[in-house]
Amino acid sequence: MAKNDNLGRIIAGCKRGEHECFSELVDMYSGRCYGYFWRLTGDKDVSDDLLSELFVRLVEKINGYKDGSFDGWLFKTASNIFTDYLREKYREKKLLEDRKEQLKAGTTKTGRLDSEGIDKLQVQLEKLDDDTRNVIMLRFYSQTSFKEIAQMRSEPIGTTLSKVHRGLKKLRQLMG
């Protein structure tokens, strides 16, 4: 059975409320979705929470998925969850201020210095603005196409391409 046929069968089962189908969907997407959240947050616990929220929403909203790219639909939902998370954190501010101070000092929550093994890409990603970091993660970590990203963000594909290009250029400079 082709991948799309199998995915279609699983989604149809989810819409009927079949628990095994939800389990299959979680198995198929949990790794990519967790990686997407982890690269955006740099925090295992927050990533776990966001992933849990994504799959709760998946159960609640699976009937809202019609046709088209399921990956695009799922990662748009993930992107919305991350945006909600940011809004909540901006209100609290303390977490973001602590993270910025850690990055300025070249440390993480574990206190390891950059030369001792911090994920250098993660440190540099944190220096990008949230929107740019999100677009880059959608494209390269969740493997979402430019077209799907543009559609989920309701923007022209040229705008999406430009944001990714500028973000990658900035990352190259930072990683320099």
C-alpha positions as CSV (number, residue, x, y, z in Angstrom):
1,M,0.0,0.0,0.0
2,A,1.3,3.4,-0.9
3,K,2.2,5.9,1.8
4,N,-0.6,8.3,0.9
5,D,-3.1,5.5,0.8
6,N,-2.0,4.3,4.2
7,L,-2.1,7.8,5.6
8,G,-5.6,8.2,4.1
9,R,-6.7,5.0,5.8
10,I,-5.2,6.1,9.1
11,I,-6.8,9.6,9.0
12,A,-10.2,8.1,8.1
13,G,-9.8,5.7,11.1
14,C,-9.0,8.7,13.3
15,K,-12.1,10.5,12.1
16,R,-14.1,7.4,13.1
17,G,-12.5,7.6,16.6
18,E,-10.3,4.5,16.2
19,H,-7.7,4.6,18.9
20,E,-5.2,2.4,17.0
21,C,-5.3,4.9,14.1
22,F,-4.4,7.8,16.4
23,S,-1.6,5.7,17.8
24,E,-0.3,5.1,14.3
25,L,-0.5,8.8,13.5
26,V,1.4,9.6,16.7
27,D,4.1,7.1,15.8
28,M,4.4,8.5,12.3
29,Y,4.7,12.1,13.3
30,S,6.0,12.4,16.9
31,G,9.7,12.4,16.0
32,R,9.4,15.2,13.4
33,C,7.0,17.3,15.5
34,Y,9.1,16.9,18.6
35,G,12.2,17.9,16.7
36,Y,10.4,20.9,15.3
37,F,9.4,22.1,18.8
38,W,12.8,21.3,20.3
39,R,14.6,23.4,17.7
40,L,12.2,26.3,18.3
41,T,12.4,26.2,22.1
42,G,15.7,24.4,23.0
43,D,13.9,23.0,26.0
44,K,13.0,19.3,26.3
45,D,10.2,19.8,28.8
46,V,8.6,22.6,26.8
47,S,8.9,20.5,23.6
48,D,7.3,17.6,25.4
49,D,4.4,19.8,26.5
50,L,3.9,21.4,23.0
51,L,4.0,17.9,21.4
52,S,1.3,16.7,23.9
53,E,-0.8,19.8,23.1
54,L,-0.4,19.1,19.4
55,F,-1.7,15.6,19.7
56,V,-4.6,16.6,22.0
57,R,-5.5,19.2,19.3
58,L,-5.2,16.5,16.6
59,V,-7.7,14.4,18.4
60,E,-10.1,17.3,18.9
61,K,-9.7,18.8,15.4
62,I,-9.1,15.8,13.1
63,N,-12.5,16.2,11.6
64,G,-11.5,19.7,10.5
65,Y,-8.9,18.2,8.1
66,K,-10.4,17.8,4.7
67,D,-8.0,17.2,1.8
68,G,-4.6,18.4,0.7
69,S,-1.3,18.0,2.5
70,F,-1.8,16.4,5.9
71,D,1.8,17.4,6.8
72,G,1.0,21.0,6.0
73,W,-2.2,20.9,8.1
74,L,-0.4,19.2,11.0
75,F,2.6,21.6,11.0
76,K,0.3,24.6,10.6
77,T,-1.4,23.4,13.8
78,A,2.1,22.9,15.4
79,S,3.1,26.4,14.3
80,N,-0.1,27.9,15.8
81,I,0.6,26.0,19.1
82,F,4.1,27.5,19.2
83,T,2.7,30.9,18.5
84,D,0.3,30.5,21.4
85,Y,3.2,29.4,23.6
86,L,5.2,32.5,22.6
87,R,2.2,34.8,23.4
88,E,1.9,33.2,26.9
89,K,5.6,33.5,27.5
90,Y,5.8,37.1,26.4
91,R,3.2,37.9,29.0
92,E,5.4,36.2,31.6
93,K,8.7,37.5,30.2
94,K,10.9,36.0,32.9
95,L,11.7,32.8,30.9
96,L,12.7,34.7,27.8
97,E,14.8,37.2,29.7
98,D,16.7,34.3,31.5
99,R,17.2,32.6,28.1
100,K,18.6,35.7,26.5
101,E,21.0,36.2,29.4
102,Q,22.2,32.6,29.2
103,L,22.9,33.0,25.4
104,K,24.7,36.3,26.0
105,A,26.9,34.5,28.6
106,G,27.3,31.5,26.3
107,T,25.7,29.1,28.7
108,T,22.6,26.9,28.7
109,K,20.4,25.8,31.6
110,T,22.9,23.1,32.3
111,G,25.6,25.7,32.7
112,R,27.9,24.2,30.0
113,L,29.9,26.7,28.1
114,D,29.7,26.7,24.3
115,S,33.2,25.3,23.9
116,E,32.1,22.3,26.1
117,G,29.3,21.1,23.9
118,I,26.3,23.4,23.5
119,D,24.5,22.8,20.3
120,K,25.9,25.8,18.4
121,L,23.1,25.8,15.9
122,Q,20.6,26.1,18.7
123,V,22.5,29.0,20.2
124,Q,22.5,30.8,16.9
125,L,18.8,30.0,16.1
126,E,17.9,31.7,19.4
127,K,19.4,34.9,18.1
128,L,17.0,35.0,15.1
129,D,13.6,36.6,15.6
130,D,10.8,34.2,16.4
131,D,9.1,34.5,12.9
132,T,12.3,33.8,11.0
133,R,13.3,30.9,13.3
134,N,9.8,29.4,12.9
135,V,9.9,29.6,9.1
136,I,13.3,28.0,9.0
137,M,12.2,25.2,11.3
138,L,9.1,24.5,9.2
139,R,11.2,24.3,6.1
140,F,14.2,22.3,7.2
141,Y,13.3,20.4,10.3
142,S,9.6,19.6,9.6
143,Q,10.4,19.2,5.9
144,T,7.5,21.3,4.9
145,S,7.6,22.7,1.3
146,F,7.8,26.4,0.6
147,K,4.4,26.3,-1.0
148,E,2.9,24.7,2.1
149,I,4.6,27.2,4.4
150,A,3.3,30.1,2.3
151,Q,-0.2,28.6,2.4
152,M,-0.3,28.0,6.1
153,R,1.0,31.5,6.8
154,S,-1.4,33.1,4.2
155,E,1.4,34.9,2.5
156,P,2.9,34.9,-1.1
157,I,5.4,32.2,-1.7
158,G,8.0,34.9,-2.6
159,T,7.7,36.3,0.9
160,T,8.3,32.9,2.4
161,L,11.3,32.2,0.2
162,S,12.7,35.6,1.1
163,K,12.3,35.1,4.8
164,V,14.0,31.7,4.6
165,H,16.8,33.1,2.4
166,R,17.4,36.0,4.8
167,G,17.2,33.8,7.8
168,L,19.7,31.3,6.4
169,K,22.1,34.2,5.4
170,K,21.9,35.5,9.0
171,L,22.5,32.0,10.4
172,R,25.6,31.6,8.2
173,Q,26.9,34.9,9.5
174,L,26.3,33.9,13.1
175,M,27.8,30.5,12.7
176,G,30.7,32.0,10.8
